[in-house]
Amino acid sequence: MTRVWQWNRPVTVREVLEDLQQERSIAYTTVMTVMDNLHQKGWVRREAEGRAYRYTAVSTRAAYSAALMNEAWSTSDNPAAALVAFFGMMSAEQREALRDAVRIVQPAEPEVSPEPEVSPEPEASPESADSPAPPPAAEGDSAAPGTEPGR
């Protein structure tokens, strides 16, 4: 998977084999079996290209690592203690990366300003409650309320 993730493109068994052979001796059939196993497990998808396949990662390395951490954490009988132990193993750089990640997924709470005081509505007088309010003047009307424009 490391090779597939590093290249970030569809790869053939031959390409993976040639890359691995720079470090150690390995058989084509071994790489082919591993790539097929990865496909069977759903880690890679493949498309036929002639008599070979091109393999592509189904998820990123980061997503895979996150799933592993989540699985390990969720199987703990004491998740809080597991997190404390895990954080205790981290280097200063890793803890800083953790703080950055938390800031990304949980942005700072917006500042809450005090709510403005609302004055109570004045009570309506008996006269104004029965008579409807005059309609608002149309834009451009300069006539006083209750008079006809242009007169």
C-alpha positions in Angstrom: 0.0 0.0 0.0 2.9 2.4 0.7 3.9 2.3 -3.0 0.4 2.8 -4.2 -0.1 5.8 -1.8 3.3 7.3 -2.7 2.7 7.3 -6.4 -1.0 8.4 -6.0 -1.9 7.0 -9.4 -2.9 3.6 -10.9 0.0 1.2 -10.7 0.7 -2.3 -12.1 2.2 -5.3 -10.3 5.3 -4.9 -12.5 5.9 -1.3 -11.3 5.5 -2.2 -7.7 7.8 -5.2 -8.2 10.5 -3.2 -9.8 10.3 -0.6 -7.0 10.5 -3.2 -4.3 13.4 -5.0 -6.0 15.6 -2.0 -5.4 15.4 -2.8 -1.7 15.2 -6.6 -1.7 14.7 -9.7 -3.9 11.0 -10.5 -4.3 9.1 -12.6 -6.8 6.5 -11.3 -9.2 3.9 -13.8 -8.0 4.4 -12.6 -4.4 3.6 -9.0 -5.4 0.7 -10.1 -7.6 -0.7 -12.2 -4.6 -0.4 -9.2 -2.2 -2.1 -6.8 -4.7 -4.9 -9.3 -5.3 -5.3 -9.7 -1.5 -5.5 -5.9 -1.2 -8.2 -5.9 -3.9 -10.2 -8.7 -2.2 -10.0 -6.7 1.1 -11.3 -3.6 -0.6 -8.2 -1.5 -0.1 -7.5 -1.1 -3.9 -9.7 -1.2 -6.9 -8.4 -2.5 -10.2 -9.0 -2.0 -13.9 -7.9 -4.4 -16.6 -5.3 -3.1 -18.9 -4.4 -5.8 -21.5 -3.4 -8.9 -19.6 -2.6 -6.9 -16.4 -4.4 -4.8 -13.9 -3.8 -1.2 -12.8 -4.5 -0.8 -9.1 -5.7 2.4 -7.4 -6.0 3.0 -3.6 -9.6 3.3 -2.4 -8.7 5.8 0.3 -5.8 8.0 1.3 -3.1 6.9 3.8 -4.4 9.6 6.2 -8.0 8.2 6.1 -6.7 4.7 6.6 -4.6 5.8 9.6 -7.6 7.6 11.1 -9.7 4.5 10.7 -7.1 2.4 12.5 -6.9 4.9 15.3 -10.7 5.0 15.6 -11.0 1.3 15.6 -8.3 0.9 18.3 -9.9 3.6 20.4 -13.4 2.4 20.1 -12.5 -1.2 21.3 -11.0 0.2 24.5 -12.9 -0.5 27.7 -11.8 2.9 28.9 -11.5 5.3 25.9 -10.5 8.3 28.0 -7.6 6.4 29.6 -6.5 5.1 26.2 -6.4 8.7 24.9 -4.4 9.9 27.9 -1.9 7.0 27.3 -1.8 7.7 23.6 -1.2 11.5 24.1 1.5 10.6 26.7 3.4 8.8 24.0 3.4 11.7 21.6 6.3 14.0 20.9 6.0 17.7 21.3 5.7 18.0 17.5 2.9 15.4 17.4 1.0 17.2 20.3 1.3 20.5 18.3 -0.1 18.7 15.2 -2.9 17.4 17.4 -3.7 20.9 18.6 -3.7 22.1 15.0 -6.1 19.3 14.0 -8.5 20.1 16.9 -8.6 23.7 15.8 -9.4 22.7 12.3 -12.3 20.3 13.2 -13.6 22.4 16.1 -13.1 26.1 15.3 -13.1 28.6 18.2 -16.6 29.5 19.5 -17.7 32.9 18.2 -17.8 35.6 20.8 -21.2 36.2 22.1 -22.2 39.8 22.6 -24.7 40.7 25.2 -28.2 40.9 23.9 -29.5 44.5 23.5 -32.1 45.5 26.0 -35.5 45.7 24.4 -37.8 48.4 25.8 -41.4 47.2 26.2 -43.9 48.2 23.5 -46.0 51.3 24.5 -49.6 50.4 25.3 -52.0 51.4 22.6 -54.6 54.0 23.5 -58.2 53.1 23.0 -58.5 55.6 20.1 -55.5 54.3 18.1 -56.5 50.7 18.6 -59.8 51.2 16.7 -58.5 53.3 13.8 -56.2 51.8 11.2 -52.8 53.5 10.7 -52.6 55.6 7.5 -50.8 53.8 4.6 -47.2 54.8 4.1 -46.5 57.5 1.6 -45.3 56.2 -1.8 -41.8 57.1 -2.7 -41.7 60.6 -4.1 -44.9 61.7 -2.5 -44.3 64.9 -0.7 -47.9 65.4 0.3 -48.7 65.4 3.9 -50.7 62.5 5.3 -54.4 62.9 4.7 -54.0 65.2 1.7 -54.1 64.4 -2.0 -50.8 64.9 -3.9 -50.6 67.7 -6.4 -53.2 69.9 -4.7 
